Amino acid sequence: MKSLPSPEIDEDVTRFTDRVMQTYGAVKSMRSSFRTFFESFSKSNIDEYQLNPAQRALFEQCKSNDVKIQQFSDCIAIFLPLRDDINKLPMRGVFGVLAAAATTFLSCLAYGQPIRGGIDIGVALEIDQNEIYGPALSRAYSLESSVAQYPRVVIGDELFKYLKLHANQEEKTIFSKISKESARSCLELLSIDDDGYPYIDYLGKSFKEDMAATDSVEIIIKAYDFVLSESKKHQSEKNPKLAFKYTPLRSYFENRMGIWNENNDQEI
C-alpha cells in the first residue's frame, strides 16, 4: 500500500480495502478479541465454590488486577500486576490471560493470522501509562523471539514454578482456596512440547471441556485448513524456513483430533 487508491477506480478501492482488512484489521481484531476473552475468563464465578455466607462475602474481594496492553505495530505486550495488596486474587487474572491467549490464538489462526508468543513473570516497572519495562518483558520477548519458533504460545520457567507453587499450597483462607483452584485450572491449560517447554494447549481436553464455544469445531476446521494450505504452499515454493514452522503445528492439530472427534457429530 504505497498510496491511497483513486476513488474513481473501483478495482483499486476494493484491492486497497481488502489489504487494510488483512493487515490493520487483523491487528485491531486480535487486540479486541483478547480484551473480550480476558474480561470473560478472569471473572470469578461464585457458583464454582462451596462457600458459607461469610466466605461468600469475602469472595467479593476475589478479583484480579486489570490487564494492560502495550502495543507497537503488530507486536503486543499484555501485562498484569500480581500485587495482592491491590486486589486479593491475582491468580484469576493469570488464568484470564492464559485462557484468553488460547482462545485468541485459535480464533486468529482460523482467520489466517498465526500468532507466536511467550508468557512469563518477573520484576517490571510501569514507567509510563501502559508501558512496561524490566526483566518480565525481556523474558517474554526471549520466549517469543527465540524459543517459540513456530505459531504457539510458550510459558516461561518462572511462571510455571509460580503456578505449581500456588496449585500445591495449603487452603488456609478463602483466598488461598480459590487461588489453588485457579492455579490448577491454569496448569490444566498447559502441555509440555517436544523441546521441554510448556505451551498453551488450545486444543487440549481441558480447553474443550471448560472453555470451548458452541462453534469451536467449525473454528478448528478453519484453523486446520489454514495450517494445511500454508504447509503445502511453503513446500511447493521450497521455502524450508516457513515449511518447517508448519510441520509441528500440523502435527499438533492431528494429535489432538481424537479429543474433538469424541462424542461429536461433526468429525474433524
Secondary structure, DSSP 8 states (H G I E B T S, - for coil): --S---TT-HHHHHHHHHHHHHTHHHHHHHHHHHHHHHHHHTS--GGGS---HHHHHHHTT------EEEEETTEEEEE----TTTSS-HHHHHHHHHHHHHHHHHHHHHTT----EEE-----EEEETTEEESHHHHHHHHIIIII--SS-EEE-HHHHHHHHHHHT----SHHHHHHHHHHHHHHHTEEE-TTS-EEE-TTSHHHHHHT--TTHHHHHHHHHHHHHHHHHHHHHTT-HHHHHHHHHHHHHHHHHHHHHHTT-SS--
